[in-house]
């Protein structure tokens, strides 16, 4: 009997802007470094430059503009209807700047993944890099996690860590964190595609054959 983990997984990626993490994941899939197919890239903003990038690589793109809907519920229902046309194994949020309803999150429970630019549970929400500097933390980073109805909360799959330097500004810190995001999220996508990621009943995550799921920046302190 064939192992289903060797079948190519199906991804749909949601973006709001350039989608730089989306681009790294797509590049891995197209190069067969990640055994998955990105079936569609969907944005809530028509001007998202990531849509053109994806389309140029033969990936289906769609816009579901949140401004066309009278409520978050109706927007999420329309978005869900389009996503489900592709029957994805995983829906990956890559800079998708919308708060999703509990109904939407529950529909994709265990299949909805996000990257957040902080070491969760620290600094959920916006302006994470400024918050990190203001609080004087010595380490900052990013977190890839399963999405739950609680904003920027959920079982952690992997984290990336960068030092916070004395001369850092929110912009310089954001740049270093983003560089690490481009390593962490594509690697998590590979684990997902290979069937290695398991969400346990206690809401912790196990990844087969991976003993450490922390990525550390090469930037010296």
Z-matrix of the N, CA and C atoms (Angstrom, degrees):
N
C 1 1.474
C 2 1.522 1 108.47
N 3 1.321 2 117.03 1 133.72
C 4 1.458 3 120.68 2 -178.83
C 5 1.522 4 110.24 3 -73.70
N 6 1.336 5 114.53 4 148.66
C 7 1.452 6 121.27 5 179.14
C 8 1.526 7 108.20 6 -85.26
N 9 1.351 8 118.63 7 119.61
C 10 1.464 9 120.22 8 -177.85
C 11 1.515 10 113.04 9 -61.92
N 12 1.351 11 117.64 10 -18.72
C 13 1.453 12 119.50 11 179.90
C 14 1.515 13 111.83 12 -66.28
N 15 1.357 14 117.25 13 -16.25
C 16 1.455 15 120.27 14 -179.78
C 17 1.527 16 112.02 15 -90.07
N 18 1.323 17 117.87 16 -4.89
C 19 1.447 18 120.24 17 174.84
C 20 1.531 19 109.17 18 -76.35
N 21 1.317 20 116.22 19 146.03
C 22 1.457 21 119.07 20 179.40
C 23 1.535 22 109.80 21 -68.62
N 24 1.315 23 115.76 22 127.70
C 25 1.452 24 120.98 23 178.64
C 26 1.524 25 109.89 24 -76.51
N 27 1.325 26 114.83 25 161.38
C 28 1.457 27 122.66 26 -177.23
C 29 1.531 28 108.43 27 -113.81
N 30 1.334 29 116.36 28 120.50
C 31 1.460 30 122.30 29 179.81
C 32 1.524 31 110.26 30 -111.73
N 33 1.317 32 115.89 31 142.03
C 34 1.458 33 123.39 32 161.82
C 35 1.518 34 105.91 33 -119.78
N 36 1.335 35 116.87 34 133.31
C 37 1.461 36 121.52 35 -176.52
C 38 1.526 37 109.36 36 -116.38
N 39 1.332 38 115.41 37 132.84
C 40 1.457 39 122.01 38 178.52
C 41 1.522 40 109.94 39 -107.33
N 42 1.336 41 116.38 40 131.11
C 43 1.461 42 121.99 41 -179.89
C 44 1.522 43 109.61 42 -132.79
N 45 1.334 44 115.12 43 168.01
C 46 1.461 45 120.19 44 171.95
C 47 1.524 46 112.23 45 -125.56
N 48 1.332 47 117.43 46 -15.05
C 49 1.455 48 120.72 47 -176.25
C 50 1.513 49 112.56 48 -139.88
N 51 1.321 50 115.07 49 -124.65
C 52 1.465 51 120.91 50 -177.92
C 53 1.524 52 112.09 51 -68.15
N 54 1.313 53 116.10 52 -34.04
C 55 1.466 54 119.52 53 179.50
C 56 1.516 55 112.98 54 67.56
N 57 1.328 56 116.94 55 48.25
C 58 1.467 57 118.79 56 -176.88
C 59 1.520 58 112.02 57 -64.87
N 60 1.333 59 117.94 58 -35.34
C 61 1.465 60 119.28 59 175.19
C 62 1.519 61 111.03 60 -67.62
N 63 1.330 62 116.22 61 -39.15
C 64 1.464 63 120.27 62 174.94
C 65 1.515 64 110.48 63 -56.49
N 66 1.326 65 116.88 64 -43.58
C 67 1.454 66 120.79 65 -177.70
C 68 1.526 67 111.35 66 -62.07
N 69 1.313 68 117.37 67 -41.92
C 70 1.466 69 120.44 68 179.05
C 71 1.527 70 111.15 69 -64.52
N 72 1.327 71 117.15 70 -40.24
C 73 1.463 72 120.62 71 179.00
C 74 1.522 73 110.25 72 -66.37
N 75 1.330 74 116.95 73 -45.05
C 76 1.469 75 120.77 74 178.70
C 77 1.521 76 110.88 75 -60.31
N 78 1.325 77 116.99 76 -44.60
C 79 1.465 78 120.24 77 -179.80
C 80 1.522 79 111.05 78 -58.35
N 81 1.330 80 117.72 79 -40.92
C 82 1.461 81 120.79 80 177.84
C 83 1.525 82 111.61 81 -65.04
N 84 1.334 83 116.10 82 -39.90
C 85 1.469 84 119.61 83 179.51
C 86 1.530 85 110.98 84 -66.49
N 87 1.312 86 116.74 85 -44.39
C 88 1.467 87 120.20 86 -178.98
C 89 1.518 88 111.62 87 -65.89
N 90 1.338 89 117.02 88 -29.07
C 91 1.463 90 121.11 89 179.45
C 92 1.524 91 112.37 90 -90.68
N 93 1.331 92 116.93 91 5.18
C 94 1.466 93 122.80 92 -179.53
C 95 1.520 94 113.52 93 62.82
N 96 1.328 95 116.69 94 21.36
C 97 1.462 96 119.48 95 170.66
C 98 1.529 97 110.08 96 -80.40
N 99 1.330 98 116.20 97 -18.60
C 100 1.462 99 122.86 98 177.99
C 101 1.520 100 107.64 99 -126.81
N 102 1.341 101 118.15 100 117.12
C 103 1.478 102 120.65 101 -175.60
C 104 1.527 103 112.77 102 -77.87
N 105 1.319 104 114.91 103 63.35
C 106 1.464 105 120.93 104 -179.80
C 107 1.519 106 108.48 105 -146.30
N 108 1.315 107 115.06 106 161.82
C 109 1.463 108 121.90 107 174.15
C 110 1.519 109 108.69 108 -117.90
N 111 1.318 110 116.10 109 128.85
C 112 1.457 111 120.82 110 172.08
C 113 1.522 112 106.76 111 -85.03
N 114 1.322 113 115.93 112 105.96
C 115 1.461 114 120.93 113 -173.50
C 116 1.516 115 112.24 114 -80.93
N 117 1.319 116 117.51 115 -28.50
C 118 1.460 117 120.21 116 -178.60
C 119 1.514 118 110.01 117 -159.89
N 120 1.332 119 113.92 118 148.71
C 121 1.461 120 122.28 119 169.95
C 122 1.526 121 106.18 120 -119.14
N 123 1.328 122 115.75 121 123.66
C 124 1.465 123 122.04 122 -174.53
C 125 1.522 124 108.71 123 -121.16
N 126 1.323 125 116.09 124 137.35
C 127 1.463 126 120.90 125 178.61
C 128 1.512 127 110.71 126 -127.75
N 129 1.317 128 115.07 127 151.39
C 130 1.465 129 120.78 128 173.09
C 131 1.525 130 111.64 129 -90.20
N 132 1.333 131 117.01 130 0.34
C 133 1.459 132 121.32 131 -178.89
C 134 1.526 133 109.77 132 -127.42
N 135 1.326 134 118.12 133 120.26
C 136 1.465 135 120.99 134 -178.66
C 137 1.523 136 113.49 135 -59.08
N 138 1.325 137 117.07 136 -28.45
C 139 1.462 138 120.57 137 -176.66
C 140 1.523 139 113.47 138 -85.99
N 141 1.305 140 118.60 139 5.81
C 142 1.466 141 121.12 140 -179.66
C 143 1.529 142 110.57 141 -58.91
N 144 1.319 143 116.38 142 117.90
C 145 1.461 144 119.74 143 -178.45
C 146 1.522 145 112.04 144 -68.38
N 147 1.323 146 117.13 145 -21.62
C 148 1.460 147 120.23 146 178.45
C 149 1.517 148 113.10 147 -64.48
N 150 1.325 149 117.44 148 -25.29
C 151 1.466 150 120.56 149 179.65
C 152 1.527 151 110.67 150 -64.89
N 153 1.323 152 117.34 151 -44.89
C 154 1.460 153 121.27 152 179.24
C 155 1.525 154 110.13 153 -63.04
N 156 1.330 155 115.91 154 -42.92
C 157 1.475 156 120.41 155 179.89
C 158 1.529 157 109.63 156 -59.16
N 159 1.328 158 117.63 157 -46.49
C 160 1.465 159 121.06 158 -178.55
C 161 1.524 160 111.11 159 -66.66
N 162 1.318 161 116.51 160 -43.33
C 163 1.465 162 120.58 161 -179.52
C 164 1.520 163 111.18 162 -60.34
N 165 1.312 164 117.18 163 -38.61
C 166 1.465 165 121.17 164 179.19
C 167 1.527 166 111.97 165 -64.64
N 168 1.306 167 117.04 166 -16.68
C 169 1.460 168 121.41 167 178.68
C 170 1.524 169 111.91 168 -105.19
N 171 1.310 170 115.73 169 16.83
C 172 1.454 171 120.75 170 172.98
C 173 1.504 172 115.45 171 80.90
N 174 1.322 173 117.38 172 16.39
C 175 1.461 174 121.18 173 -178.83
C 176 1.527 175 109.22 174 -97.37
N 177 1.310 176 116.27 175 136.61
C 178 1.464 177 120.76 176 177.29
C 179 1.525 178 109.78 177 -62.98
N 180 1.317 179 116.59 178 137.74
C 181 1.465 180 121.19 179 178.18
C 182 1.521 181 109.28 180 -129.53
N 183 1.313 182 115.03 181 148.01
C 184 1.460 183 120.79 182 177.02
C 185 1.517 184 109.95 183 -146.18
N 186 1.320 185 114.96 184 152.50
C 187 1.463 186 121.90 185 175.34
C 188 1.519 187 108.43 186 -114.40
N 189 1.333 188 115.38 187 129.34
C 190 1.462 189 121.36 188 169.47
C 191 1.526 190 104.80 189 -123.04
N 192 1.308 191 116.03 190 92.68
C 193 1.461 192 120.97 191 -173.10
C 194 1.527 193 110.43 192 -76.31
N 195 1.314 194 115.53 193 123.22
C 196 1.472 195 118.86 194 -178.31
C 197 1.525 196 111.62 195 -65.35
N 198 1.325 197 117.36 196 -21.09
C 199 1.466 198 119.63 197 179.97
C 200 1.527 199 112.70 198 -73.12
N 201 1.327 200 116.56 199 -10.81
C 202 1.466 201 120.40 200 179.48
C 203 1.522 202 112.59 201 -86.79
N 204 1.328 203 116.65 202 -0.75
C 205 1.459 204 119.57 203 -173.76
C 206 1.521 205 110.46 204 -122.34
N 207 1.311 206 115.00 205 147.79
C 208 1.461 207 120.83 206 -174.58
C 209 1.524 208 113.01 207 -82.59
N 210 1.324 209 117.20 208 -15.23
C 211 1.459 210 119.73 209 -178.18
C 212 1.523 211 109.52 210 -151.28
N 213 1.315 212 114.06 211 162.50
C 214 1.466 213 120.12 212 177.11
C 215 1.527 214 110.31 213 -64.06
N 216 1.315 215 116.93 214 -35.70
C 217 1.467 216 120.11 215 -178.90
C 218 1.520 217 111.48 216 -64.60
N 219 1.336 218 117.05 217 -43.75
C 220 1.469 219 118.96 218 -178.51
C 221 1.525 220 110.84 219 -70.00
N 222 1.326 221 116.86 220 -36.31
C 223 1.467 222 119.76 221 175.39
C 224 1.517 223 111.15 222 -61.88
N 225 1.323 224 116.57 223 -48.88
C 226 1.462 225 120.41 224 -178.45
C 227 1.522 226 111.47 225 -63.34
N 228 1.324 227 117.33 226 -36.03
C 229 1.464 228 120.58 227 178.92
C 230 1.526 229 110.34 228 -64.94
N 231 1.324 230 116.95 229 -41.75
C 232 1.468 231 120.19 230 178.46
C 233 1.524 232 110.89 231 -67.25
N 234 1.321 233 116.00 232 -41.30
C 235 1.462 234 120.17 233 178.59
C 236 1.523 235 110.58 234 -62.79
N 237 1.308 236 116.99 235 -44.71
C 238 1.463 237 121.63 236 179.43
C 239 1.522 238 111.08 237 -60.37
N 240 1.311 239 117.13 238 -41.36
C 241 1.457 240 121.05 239 -179.79
C 242 1.521 241 111.78 240 -60.72
N 243 1.315 242 116.64 241 -40.12
C 244 1.468 243 120.21 242 179.20
C 245 1.523 244 111.13 243 -72.32
N 246 1.313 245 116.98 244 -44.56
C 247 1.473 246 119.78 245 179.29
C 248 1.525 247 110.30 246 -58.12
N 249 1.313 248 117.40 247 -43.91
C 250 1.462 249 121.31 248 -174.69
C 251 1.524 250 112.73 249 -66.47
N 252 1.309 251 118.14 250 -18.16
C 253 1.458 252 120.52 251 174.89
C 254 1.533 253 111.52 252 -62.78
N 255 1.331 254 116.24 253 -23.80
C 256 1.463 255 120.94 254 -177.77
C 257 1.530 256 113.11 255 -97.24
N 258 1.323 257 117.81 256 -4.37
C 259 1.471 258 122.86 257 179.70
C 260 1.526 259 112.06 258 45.91
N 261 1.329 260 117.61 259 56.78
C 262 1.468 261 119.03 260 -175.79
C 263 1.523 262 113.01 261 -74.12
N 264 1.331 263 114.72 262 148.94
C 265 1.460 264 120.03 263 169.07
C 266 1.523 265 110.20 264 -74.88
N 267 1.348 266 115.35 265 -36.91
C 268 1.463 267 120.58 266 179.54
C 269 1.525 268 109.64 267 -139.93
N 270 1.322 269 114.85 268 143.43
C 271 1.460 270 122.48 269 171.12
C 272 1.526 271 106.47 270 -109.85
N 273 1.323 272 116.14 271 119.16
C 274 1.460 273 121.75 272 -174.96
C 275 1.529 274 109.38 273 -106.30
N 276 1.323 275 115.80 274 122.09
C 277 1.459 276 121.00 275 175.40
C 278 1.518 277 107.89 276 -89.71
N 279 1.331 278 116.33 277 122.53
C 280 1.466 279 121.07 278 -176.64
C 281 1.529 280 108.04 279 -130.39
N 282 1.328 281 115.41 280 81.21
C 283 1.450 282 119.42 281 -175.69
C 284 1.513 283 112.31 282 74.82
N 285 1.322 284 116.54 283 34.94
C 286 1.463 285 122.03 284 178.12
C 287 1.517 286 107.89 285 -89.40
N 288 1.326 287 116.54 286 107.71
C 289 1.460 288 121.40 287 -167.91
C 290 1.526 289 112.05 288 -93.57
N 291 1.316 290 114.97 289 59.24
C 292 1.452 291 121.40 290 175.76
C 293 1.523 292 109.20 291 -136.29
N 294 1.337 293 116.43 292 140.77
C 295 1.458 294 121.06 293 172.05
C 296 1.525 295 106.87 294 -85.48
N 297 1.312 296 116.05 295 122.28
C 298 1.463 297 121.76 296 -174.17
C 299 1.530 298 110.93 297 -91.24
N 300 1.329 299 115.55 298 146.84
C 301 1.459 300 120.31 299 -178.73
C 302 1.529 301 110.82 300 -72.76
N 303 1.335 302 116.90 301 155.20
C 304 1.466 303 119.75 302 177.03
C 305 1.526 304 112.74 303 -56.58
N 306 1.322 305 117.42 304 -35.18
C 307 1.462 306 120.84 305 -179.47
C 308 1.529 307 110.75 306 -64.61
N 309 1.324 308 116.67 307 -42.14
C 310 1.457 309 121.10 308 178.16
C 311 1.525 310 110.30 309 -64.04
N 312 1.318 311 116.47 310 -47.13
C 313 1.465 312 120.94 311 -178.78
C 314 1.523 313 110.74 312 -61.71
N 315 1.324 314 116.99 313 -42.89
C 316 1.454 315 120.14 314 -179.05
C 317 1.525 316 111.37 315 -64.91
N 318 1.324 317 116.78 316 -35.52
C 319 1.472 318 120.70 317 179.44
C 320 1.523 319 110.92 318 -59.32
N 321 1.343 320 116.43 319 -33.53
C 322 1.469 321 120.51 320 -178.51
C 323 1.528 322 111.86 321 -110.27
N 324 1.305 323 116.91 322 26.15
C 325 1.461 324 120.72 323 -177.85
C 326 1.528 325 111.07 324 -53.85
N 327 1.329 326 115.36 325 128.37
C 328 1.460 327 120.80 326 -178.49
C 329 1.511 328 114.09 327 79.60
N 330 1.349 329 117.00 328 -0.87
C 331 1.470 330 120.87 329 179.89
C 332 1.520 331 112.71 330 -127.01
N 333 1.329 332 117.15 331 -0.46
C 334 1.458 333 122.40 332 -175.81
C 335 1.525 334 108.59 333 -109.03
N 336 1.336 335 116.08 334 119.48
C 337 1.465 336 121.93 335 -172.01
C 338 1.522 337 109.25 336 -124.88
N 339 1.324 338 115.90 337 142.62
C 340 1.467 339 121.56 338 -177.99
C 341 1.522 340 109.58 339 -134.91
N 342 1.343 341 115.81 340 156.71
C 343 1.459 342 121.03 341 168.12
C 344 1.515 343 108.02 342 -117.70
N 345 1.332 344 115.57 343 133.79
C 346 1.463 345 121.68 344 -178.69
C 347 1.527 346 108.60 345 -124.08
N 348 1.342 347 117.86 346 137.91
C 349 1.458 348 120.25 347 -176.09
C 350 1.525 349 114.22 348 -83.64
N 351 1.314 350 115.88 349 58.55
C 352 1.460 351 121.58 350 169.09
C 353 1.517 352 107.83 351 -162.52
N 354 1.317 353 115.19 352 170.08
C 355 1.465 354 120.65 353 175.12
C 356 1.526 355 107.36 354 -88.69
N 357 1.317 356 114.98 355 85.64
C 358 1.460 357 119.07 356 179.87
C 359 1.523 358 110.26 357 -58.48
N 360 1.345 359 117.24 358 144.87
C 361 1.467 360 127.27 359 13.71
C 362 1.533 361 115.48 360 -85.20
N 363 1.342 362 118.74 361 7.97
C 364 1.463 363 120.00 362 177.36
C 365 1.520 364 110.65 363 -74.59
N 366 1.305 365 115.86 364 140.55
C 367 1.458 366 124.82 365 170.29
C 368 1.531 367 114.33 366 56.54
N 369 1.310 368 117.78 367 59.63
C 370 1.463 369 119.15 368 168.89
C 371 1.525 370 109.58 369 -70.79
N 372 1.316 371 116.13 370 166.55
C 373 1.457 372 119.66 371 177.06
C 374 1.512 373 112.77 372 84.08
N 375 1.325 374 115.72 373 -152.78
C 376 1.464 375 122.49 374 -173.00
C 377 1.528 376 112.14 375 -95.43
N 378 1.323 377 115.30 376 170.36
C 379 1.477 378 123.88 377 174.06
C 380 1.532 379 111.77 378 56.59
N 381 1.308 380 116.17 379 41.59
C 382 1.462 381 120.34 380 -174.58
C 383 1.519 382 112.48 381 -64.74
N 384 1.329 383 117.66 382 -36.52
C 385 1.465 384 120.03 383 -176.10
C 386 1.526 385 110.64 384 -70.89
N 387 1.318 386 117.13 385 -40.22
C 388 1.465 387 120.44 386 175.85
C 389 1.531 388 110.40 387 -64.51
N 390 1.334 389 116.08 388 -38.95
C 391 1.472 390 119.28 389 178.15
C 392 1.520 391 110.88 390 -62.85
N 393 1.326 392 116.50 391 -41.92
C 394 1.463 393 120.25 392 -178.35
C 395 1.525 394 110.94 393 -62.81
N 396 1.324 395 116.49 394 -43.07
C 397 1.462 396 120.08 395 179.67
C 398 1.529 397 110.27 396 -67.31
N 399 1.324 398 116.66 397 -42.70
C 400 1.464 399 120.56 398 -178.81
C 401 1.524 400 112.48 399 -62.68
N 402 1.326 401 116.68 400 -34.07
C 403 1.467 402 120.97 401 -178.73
C 404 1.522 403 112.46 402 -83.92
N 405 1.337 404 116.82 403 -9.80
C 406 1.457 405 119.46 404 177.89
C 407 1.510 406 115.09 405 74.37
N 408 1.338 407 117.35 406 21.34
C 409 1.459 408 118.31 407 178.81
C 410 1.524 409 109.50 408 -67.49
N 411 1.294 410 116.56 409 151.65
C 412 1.458 411 121.74 410 -178.37
C 413 1.512 412 113.18 411 -96.17
N 414 1.328 413 116.74 412 -12.47
C 415 1.466 414 121.94 413 178.10
C 416 1.521 415 108.88 414 -136.07
N 417 1.305 416 114.48 415 141.58
C 418 1.460 417 122.04 416 -178.66
C 419 1.527 418 105.59 417 -140.82
N 420 1.313 419 118.77 418 -179.20
C 421 1.453 420 117.50 419 178.14
C 422 1.512 421 113.48 420 164.36
N 423 1.328 422 115.34 421 -144.00
C 424 1.459 423 121.72 422 -177.20
C 425 1.523 424 109.38 423 -142.06
N 426 1.323 425 115.03 424 158.99
C 427 1.460 426 121.57 425 -178.49
C 428 1.523 427 109.38 426 -136.74
N 429 1.324 428 116.45 427 128.94
C 430 1.461 429 122.03 428 170.02
C 431 1.523 430 106.69 429 -101.31
N 432 1.332 431 115.85 430 127.30
C 433 1.457 432 119.38 431 -172.71
C 434 1.523 433 110.98 432 -147.33
N 435 1.320 434 115.22 433 157.34
C 436 1.460 435 120.41 434 168.14
C 437 1.531 436 108.37 435 -70.97
N 438 1.315 437 115.73 436 141.88
C 439 1.464 438 121.14 437 -176.91
C 440 1.528 439 110.29 438 -85.64
N 441 1.326 440 115.74 439 137.66
C 442 1.461 441 123.40 440 172.63
C 443 1.528 442 107.62 441 -123.07
N 444 1.329 443 117.83 442 171.24
C 445 1.469 444 118.96 443 179.01
C 446 1.526 445 114.18 444 -62.20
N 447 1.332 446 118.10 445 -18.79
C 448 1.460 447 120.96 446 177.41
C 449 1.523 448 108.91 447 -82.36
N 450 1.324 449 117.91 448 128.04
C 451 1.461 450 122.89 449 -175.07
C 452 1.521 451 111.57 450 -57.60
N 453 1.337 452 115.36 451 129.95
C 454 1.470 453 122.83 452 176.71
C 455 1.531 454 110.76 453 51.52
N 456 1.301 455 113.58 454 49.86
C 457 1.458 456 120.97 455 -178.17
C 458 1.523 457 106.88 456 -144.73
N 459 1.302 458 117.05 457 146.94
C 460 1.452 459 119.51 458 175.56
C 461 1.511 460 111.66 459 149.44
N 462 1.324 461 116.96 460 166.47
C 463 1.464 462 121.46 461 -177.61
C 464 1.525 463 111.61 462 -55.14
N 465 1.328 464 115.11 463 129.37
C 466 1.459 465 121.74 464 -173.97
C 467 1.524 466 110.52 465 -86.04
N 468 1.336 467 114.80 466 127.61
C 469 1.473 468 120.75 467 177.02
C 470 1.523 469 110.45 468 -91.92
N 471 1.329 470 116.91 469 -45.92
C 472 1.463 471 120.26 470 -179.40
C 473 1.518 472 108.90 471 -158.93
N 474 1.340 473 115.32 472 158.04
C 475 1.453 474 121.06 473 176.52
C 476 1.523 475 110.51 474 -136.78
N 477 1.327 476 115.20 475 150.93
C 478 1.456 477 121.72 476 174.60
C 479 1.512 478 109.08 477 -119.92
N 480 1.330 479 117.34 478 140.27
C 481 1.464 480 122.09 479 -172.93
C 482 1.520 481 110.15 480 -122.99
N 483 1.329 482 115.86 481 132.35
C 484 1.458 483 122.02 482 170.77
C 485 1.522 484 108.16 483 -125.04
N 486 1.339 485 117.99 484 148.91
C 487 1.464 486 119.70 485 173.52
C 488 1.522 487 110.33 486 -73.12
N 489 1.309 488 115.82 487 149.39
C 490 1.460 489 120.87 488 171.61
C 491 1.523 490 106.63 489 -96.08
N 492 1.315 491 116.62 490 116.56
C 493 1.457 492 122.24 491 -174.59
C 494 1.531 493 110.49 492 -89.90
N 495 1.314 494 116.05 493 154.80
C 496 1.463 495 120.49 494 -175.57
C 497 1.526 496 111.97 495 -61.27
N 498 1.329 497 116.55 496 -29.57
C 499 1.467 498 120.10 497 -178.01
C 500 1.525 499 113.13 498 -93.74
N 501 1.324 500 117.61 499 5.75
C 502 1.463 501 120.04 500 -175.44
C 503 1.523 502 112.31 501 -64.50
N 504 1.334 503 113.86 502 143.56
C 505 1.459 504 122.97 503 165.09
C 506 1.525 505 106.64 504 -111.16
N 507 1.328 506 118.24 505 165.73
C 508 1.470 507 118.11 506 175.01
C 509 1.521 508 112.65 507 -55.00
N 510 1.328 509 116.92 508 -34.05
C 511 1.460 510 120.64 509 -178.11
C 512 1.523 511 111.62 510 -71.58
N 513 1.320 512 117.78 511 -44.27
C 514 1.471 513 119.76 512 -179.45
C 515 1.518 514 110.88 513 -68.60
N 516 1.326 515 116.87 514 -36.99
C 517 1.456 516 120.28 515 178.34
C 518 1.525 517 110.38 516 -67.86
N 519 1.328 518 116.40 517 -41.17
C 520 1.470 519 120.67 518 178.38
C 521 1.521 520 110.66 519 -60.50
N 522 1.313 521 117.24 520 -39.85
C 523 1.460 522 120.71 521 -178.94
C 524 1.523 523 111.51 522 -63.39
N 525 1.333 524 116.81 523 -43.08
C 526 1.461 525 119.90 524 -179.93
C 527 1.528 526 110.99 525 -69.42
N 528 1.317 527 116.56 526 -38.89
C 529 1.464 528 119.25 527 177.81
C 530 1.522 529 110.25 528 -63.47
N 531 1.327 530 117.68 529 -42.75
C 532 1.461 531 120.35 530 -179.37
C 533 1.525 532 111.09 531 -62.82
N 534 1.314 533 117.24 532 -39.14
C 535 1.467 534 120.26 533 176.55
C 536 1.524 535 110.77 534 -57.54
N 537 1.330 536 116.56 535 -40.38
C 538 1.462 537 120.47 536 178.91
C 539 1.526 538 111.47 537 -73.68
N 540 1.342 539 116.84 538 -34.97
C 541 1.467 540 119.47 539 175.58
C 542 1.527 541 110.73 540 -55.48
N 543 1.322 542 116.13 541 -38.49
C 544 1.469 543 121.06 542 -177.72
C 545 1.523 544 112.55 543 -68.85
N 546 1.313 545 116.71 544 -9.50
C 547 1.470 546 122.02 545 172.89
C 548 1.525 547 110.25 546 -98.16
N 549 1.324 548 115.64 547 -46.36
C 550 1.465 549 120.74 548 -172.02
C 551 1.526 550 112.15 549 -68.97
N 552 1.338 551 117.24 550 -51.11
C 553 1.472 552 119.64 551 -174.06
C 554 1.526 553 111.79 552 -65.95
N 555 1.342 554 119.93 553 -44.56
C 556 1.464 555 118.46 554 176.26
C 557 1.530 556 112.94 555 -60.48
N 558 1.339 557 117.52 556 -34.84
C 559 1.465 558 118.94 557 178.09
C 560 1.524 559 110.78 558 -68.24
N 561 1.334 560 116.85 559 -40.95
C 562 1.461 561 119.35 560 176.50
C 563 1.528 562 109.98 561 -61.58
N 564 1.333 563 117.22 562 -39.61
C 565 1.472 564 120.29 563 178.27
C 566 1.520 565 110.78 564 -60.48
N 567 1.317 566 117.32 565 -37.50
C 568 1.466 567 120.92 566 176.74
C 569 1.524 568 109.99 567 -64.43
N 570 1.328 569 116.98 568 -45.38
C 571 1.474 570 119.79 569 178.22
C 572 1.520 571 110.85 570 -59.92
N 573 1.332 572 116.77 571 -42.70
C 574 1.466 573 120.02 572 178.62
C 575 1.524 574 110.54 573 -62.50
N 576 1.313 575 116.40 574 -44.49
C 577 1.468 576 120.76 575 -177.93
C 578 1.518 577 111.63 576 -64.84
N 579 1.307 578 116.89 577 -32.00
C 580 1.463 579 121.65 578 -179.33
C 581 1.527 580 112.53 579 -86.57
N 582 1.305 581 117.54 580 2.14
C 583 1.453 582 121.12 581 177.81
C 584 1.507 583 114.29 582 71.65
N 585 1.328 584 117.11 583 24.94
C 586 1.464 585 120.75 584 -176.10
C 587 1.524 586 113.68 585 -88.50
N 588 1.331 587 117.53 586 -16.61
C 589 1.465 588 120.91 587 -171.37
C 590 1.525 589 110.02 588 -93.98
N 591 1.331 590 115.34 589 127.85
C 592 1.463 591 120.81 590 -177.71
C 593 1.525 592 109.82 591 -130.00
N 594 1.319 593 116.47 592 123.85
C 595 1.457 594 122.48 593 174.73
C 596 1.514 595 107.98 594 -89.18
N 597 1.323 596 116.36 595 115.30
C 598 1.446 597 122.31 596 -172.51
C 599 1.531 598 111.30 597 -84.45
N 600 1.338 599 117.55 598 161.60
C 601 1.466 600 120.54 599 -179.91
C 602 1.527 601 113.44 600 -57.38
N 603 1.335 602 117.88 601 -28.88
C 604 1.469 603 120.29 602 179.14
C 605 1.526 604 112.23 603 -85.28
N 606 1.353 605 115.57 604 9.26
C 607 1.468 606 122.53 605 176.71
C 608 1.527 607 113.60 606 71.22
N 609 1.309 608 116.07 607 16.94
C 610 1.455 609 118.95 608 167.81
C 611 1.522 610 108.52 609 -96.21
N 612 1.337 611 115.56 610 163.53
C 613 1.457 612 121.42 611 -177.01
C 614 1.520 613 109.92 612 -111.12
N 615 1.321 614 116.20 613 135.28
C 616 1.455 615 122.70 614 169.21
C 617 1.520 616 108.70 615 -114.21
N 618 1.322 617 115.97 616 141.50
C 619 1.461 618 121.35 617 175.15
C 620 1.519 619 107.77 618 -124.30
N 621 1.334 620 115.68 619 117.68
C 622 1.455 621 120.97 620 -176.71
C 623 1.529 622 111.51 621 -54.55
N 624 1.337 623 115.37 622 132.64
C 625 1.473 624 123.65 623 172.12
C 626 1.526 625 113.02 624 67.20
N 627 1.318 626 117.57 625 11.03
C 628 1.463 627 120.94 626 178.15
C 629 1.522 628 108.52 627 -117.39
N 630 1.314 629 116.54 628 116.88
C 631 1.460 630 120.45 629 -176.05
C 632 1.528 631 112.39 630 -91.46
N 633 1.324 632 116.58 631 -27.25
C 634 1.456 633 120.39 632 178.89
C 635 1.521 634 108.97 633 -130.05
N 636 1.315 635 115.41 634 128.52
C 637 1.466 636 120.60 635 179.95
C 638 1.523 637 110.49 636 -115.40
N 639 1.328 638 115.82 637 32.83
C 640 1.446 639 121.26 638 175.50
C 641 1.525 640 108.80 639 -114.66
N 642 1.315 641 115.45 640 133.78
C 643 1.456 642 122.08 641 179.91
C 644 1.538 643 106.99 642 -113.78
N 645 1.328 644 116.41 643 131.15
C 646 1.461 645 121.21 644 -174.66
C 647 1.521 646 109.20 645 -114.39
N 648 1.327 647 115.16 646 132.54
C 649 1.458 648 120.73 647 178.93
C 650 1.520 649 110.64 648 -62.01
N 651 1.315 650 115.84 649 146.03
C 652 1.468 651 120.49 650 175.08
C 653 1.528 652 112.14 651 -77.27
N 654 1.331 653 117.00 652 -8.09
C 655 1.456 654 120.74 653 178.59
C 656 1.519 655 109.55 654 -62.33
N 657 1.321 656 116.95 655 124.20
C 658 1.458 657 120.56 656 -179.31
C 659 1.523 658 110.18 657 -79.88
N 660 1.306 659 114.35 658 154.01
C 661 1.459 660 120.50 659 179.51
C 662 1.520 661 109.08 660 -86.68
